[in-house]
Amino acid sequence: MIKAYAIKIGAPDDMILTLSGGNQQKVVIAKWIGNHPEVLLCDEPTRGIDVGAKAEVYAILRKIASQGIGIVMVSSELPELLSLCDRILVMHEGKMTGEIMREEATEELVMKYAAAI
């Protein structure tokens, strides 16, 4: 998994807490994929990691999806949603206000549903 997910470590027995935020996130994803899930729930998968690590996590998520594993992602980062999601469900005050397919997804449409206009 270290090699497959390009996790940068000093040694295989290093403590996860000593890794960068991006590498910690890749370890978490690798750990869950090792359980062979049908669906992976990712809540803010790139919060607090740098741009380079985000790109690596995006590539991992795309690879996982291409293997037939469903991914449900919760994210407050609009560009992340627009680039990764086949379908976006938008909520406002705890209620679903919109469902947008990739082909029609724009920042403006997502924000319209998020503001419940």
N, C-alpha and C positions, 0 to 999 in steps of 0.2 A: 504494500500500500504506500510505503514511503516513496518508492520509485514511481508507481503508477500515478500518484497525485503530486509529484514533484515537491514533496515536503522537505524543506531545508532544515537539516538538523546537524548537530555536531557529532552525535553518536546515537545509535538506535535506542539506548536506554536513558537518553536525556529526559528530564521531566518536561511534560507538556507546557507547564507554566513558564519555562525558560525560553520557549519559542516566541517568535513574533506573533502578533494578532492574526495575520493572514495564515500563517502556518498552523496556528492553533485551530483556526476554522477548518482548514483542510483536514486536520486530524479528526475533528468531530464528524465531518462528512464521511471520511473513510471508515470511521468506526461504525456509523450507521449503515453504510453500504455493505459492510461485512456481514450484516444481519440479513442480507438479501430481501430488502423490503419490496413491496409492490408499489408503495407510495412513500415519498419522502416529504415531510413537512419542514420547510425552512422558514424560520421567523427572523427577519432582518439578517440574512446571511452575510452581508458585507458591512454591517455597521462597525465602525471603528477601525477598519483596515485601509491600508493605502491603495492608491490607484492600481499599482502593479498587481497587488494581491487580489484586488477585485476582479481584474481581468482573468487571473488564474482560476478563481472561484467560478466565474461565469463559464469558463471553458469546461470545468469539471461538471457543472450543472447541465450544460448542453450535452456532454458525453453521456451522463447518466440518463437523461431524457431519451437520447438516441438508442439506448439499450432497452427501452420500453418501460422504464421505471417512471411512474407518474410523479410529478413534483407540484406540490402546493406551496406557493411562496407568499409570505406576508412581507410587504416592503413599503416603506414610506418614500423610497427613492424612485421617482417617476421614470427617469431614463432607464433604470434597471428593469422595471416592469415592461416598458415599451420594447426593450431589446431582447428580453428573455421569454416573455409569456405568449402563449397561443391564445389565451383568453384572460381577460382582466375582469374581476368582479369588484365593484367599487361600493364602499359602505360609507354611510353618513349617520352619525349618532346611533350606531348599533344596528342599522337596517341597511339591507342591500338596496342601492339606488340605481345601479346600472350594471349591465353585462356587455363587454366590448370584445369583439373578436380582433385578432391581430391585424387583419387587413384594414380595419376601420379605426384602429387605436391612434389617438393623437393626445398630446398633453392637454389641449383645450377640452376635448371631450371627457377625459378622465376628471379634470378639474370641475367641469360642469356637474358631473354626477357627484363628485366629492362635496361640492357646495350645496347639493340638492336643489339646484336652480330649475 
